[in-house]
Amino acid sequence: MKRIFYALNNDGKKAAQVHYPKTVTVMIGSLLGAIAALLQSAGLFAGIGYAVSMFSTAPILLATMFSLRTGFLTYILTGLLLVILQPTEVLIFLFTTGLLGVSLGMTLKRINKALFLLFFPSAILSIGIFLLLYVFRYPISGWVFSLNMNMSIILLVPVFSLLYSWIWVTGYKKVLKRVKRSIPTRTAIDEK
């Protein structure tokens, strides 16, 4: 059985189908999961490590854009790898960066409407942060988000999530545009 990856036009519509065997999708998902686990475990190092760990969203986003099943399995694989590599980062990954990657990829792949593309991943990220803070009582971001529920935190988390999701959406679209420009089209190859 073959998996299908849709190449997107600049307007976001499906352009062509590229078929990959099941083993290739497993290999791509495994590689992206390992990269995500390494990026997330960089949070062990204070300062620059926190900045690097934010990029663990990218491999999950790519895997989900490849296929929803591959994205979800990559998300699970990364969580399992983090149990071994960096157990303190597992909950943070599962409820923030990884969850954002899956929701962003799912929204980009299925819906790709501007407002929904921004608000759905933001809402999912907010729910993940609230679950970490108030259900699991797990402190994230040090002094920024306290474990005591108050109105400023309830307002700050969705605003932060909206800004963070917006950064990822605009960054993804800029990278996608640059990649599409650098890849030669079929007609350009045939003319040479």
C-alpha positions in Angstrom: 0.0 0.0 0.0 1.3 3.4 -0.9 1.0 6.7 1.0 0.2 9.9 -0.9 1.9 13.3 -0.3 0.3 16.2 -2.0 2.6 18.9 -3.3 0.9 22.3 -2.8 0.7 25.2 -5.3 1.5 28.7 -4.1 -2.2 29.3 -3.6 -2.4 26.3 -1.3 -4.3 24.0 -3.6 -3.3 20.4 -4.3 -1.0 20.3 -7.3 0.3 16.8 -7.8 0.4 13.5 -6.0 3.7 11.9 -5.0 3.5 8.3 -4.0 5.7 6.9 -1.2 5.9 3.3 -0.1 4.9 2.5 3.5 8.5 1.9 4.5 9.5 5.3 3.3 6.8 7.0 5.4 7.9 5.0 8.5 11.5 6.0 7.9 10.6 9.7 7.4 8.4 9.7 10.6 11.2 8.0 12.6 13.8 10.4 11.5 11.6 13.4 12.2 10.7 12.0 15.6 14.4 11.5 16.5 15.1 15.1 15.4 12.2 16.4 17.4 13.3 14.5 20.5 16.9 15.8 20.2 15.6 19.4 19.8 13.2 19.1 22.7 15.9 17.6 25.0 18.0 20.7 24.4 15.8 22.3 27.1 18.1 20.7 29.6 20.6 23.6 28.9 19.3 26.8 30.3 19.1 29.9 28.1 19.9 28.8 24.5 18.5 25.3 25.2 15.0 26.7 25.7 15.2 28.6 22.4 16.4 25.4 20.6 13.7 23.3 22.2 11.0 25.5 20.7 12.1 24.2 17.2 10.9 20.7 18.1 7.5 21.8 16.7 9.0 21.8 13.1 9.6 18.1 12.7 6.2 17.3 14.0 4.6 19.8 11.7 6.5 18.4 8.7 5.5 14.8 9.6 1.9 15.9 9.9 2.0 17.6 6.6 3.4 14.4 5.1 0.4 12.5 6.4 -1.9 12.9 9.5 -1.1 9.3 10.5 2.7 9.8 10.2 2.4 13.1 12.2 0.5 11.5 15.0 2.9 8.5 15.1 5.9 10.8 15.1 4.3 12.7 18.0 3.9 9.5 20.0 7.4 8.3 19.0 9.0 11.6 20.1 7.2 11.3 23.5 8.5 7.8 24.0 12.1 8.9 23.0 11.9 11.7 25.5 11.0 9.3 28.3 14.5 7.8 27.7 16.5 10.9 26.8 15.0 13.7 28.9 12.1 12.7 31.1 11.5 16.2 32.4 10.7 17.4 28.9 8.0 14.8 28.1 5.0 16.6 29.5 6.2 19.9 28.0 6.5 18.3 24.6 3.2 16.4 24.7 1.2 19.4 25.8 2.9 22.3 24.1 5.4 22.1 21.2 4.4 18.7 20.0 0.7 19.4 20.3 1.2 22.7 18.4 3.0 20.8 15.6 0.2 18.3 15.2 -2.6 20.9 15.3 -0.8 23.2 12.9 0.0 20.4 10.4 -3.5 19.1 10.6 -5.0 22.6 10.0 -2.6 23.4 7.2 -3.2 20.0 5.5 -7.0 19.9 5.9 -8.4 23.4 6.2 -5.8 26.1 5.3 -8.2 29.0 6.0 -6.5 32.1 7.4 -8.5 32.6 10.6 -9.0 28.9 11.4 -5.3 28.4 10.7 -4.4 30.8 13.4 -7.1 30.3 16.0 -7.4 26.5 16.1 -3.7 25.7 16.9 -3.7 28.6 19.3 -6.7 27.2 21.2 -5.1 23.7 21.3 -1.9 25.2 22.6 -3.8 27.2 25.3 -5.6 24.1 26.4 -2.3 22.2 26.6 -0.7 24.9 28.7 -3.8 25.1 31.0 -3.7 21.3 31.5 0.0 21.4 32.4 -0.4 24.3 34.8 -3.7 23.5 36.6 -4.3 19.7 36.1 -0.8 18.3 36.3 0.5 21.2 38.4 3.7 21.3 36.3 5.5 24.6 36.3 6.4 25.9 32.9 8.3 29.1 31.9 9.4 29.8 35.5 8.0 33.0 36.8 5.8 33.8 33.8 3.1 31.3 34.4 2.4 30.5 38.1 0.5 27.5 39.4 -2.0 29.7 41.2 -5.0 30.4 38.9 -5.6 34.1 38.5 -7.2 36.3 35.8 -3.9 37.6 34.4 -2.7 34.1 33.7 -6.0 33.1 32.1 -5.7 36.1 29.8 -2.0 35.9 29.2 -1.9 32.2 28.0 -4.3 32.6 25.1 -2.5 35.8 24.0 0.8 34.1 24.2 -0.6 31.1 22.3 -2.0 33.3 19.6 1.3 35.1 19.1 3.3 31.9 19.2 1.0 30.2 16.6 1.1 33.3 14.4 4.9 33.1 14.4 4.9 29.4 13.4 2.3 30.0 10.6 4.1 32.9 9.1 7.5 31.2 9.4 6.2 28.0 7.8 4.7 30.0 4.9 7.9 31.9 4.3 10.0 28.8 4.4 7.6 27.0 2.0 7.6 29.9 -0.4 11.5 29.9 -0.4 11.7 26.1 -0.9 9.2 26.2 -3.8 11.3 28.9 -5.5 14.5 26.9 -5.1 13.0 23.7 -6.5 13.0 23.6 -10.3 9.7 23.0 -12.0 9.2 20.1 -14.4 9.1 22.5 -17.4 12.4 24.2 -16.3 14.0 20.7 -16.2 12.7 19.7 -19.6 13.9 22.9 -21.2 17.5 22.2 -20.2 
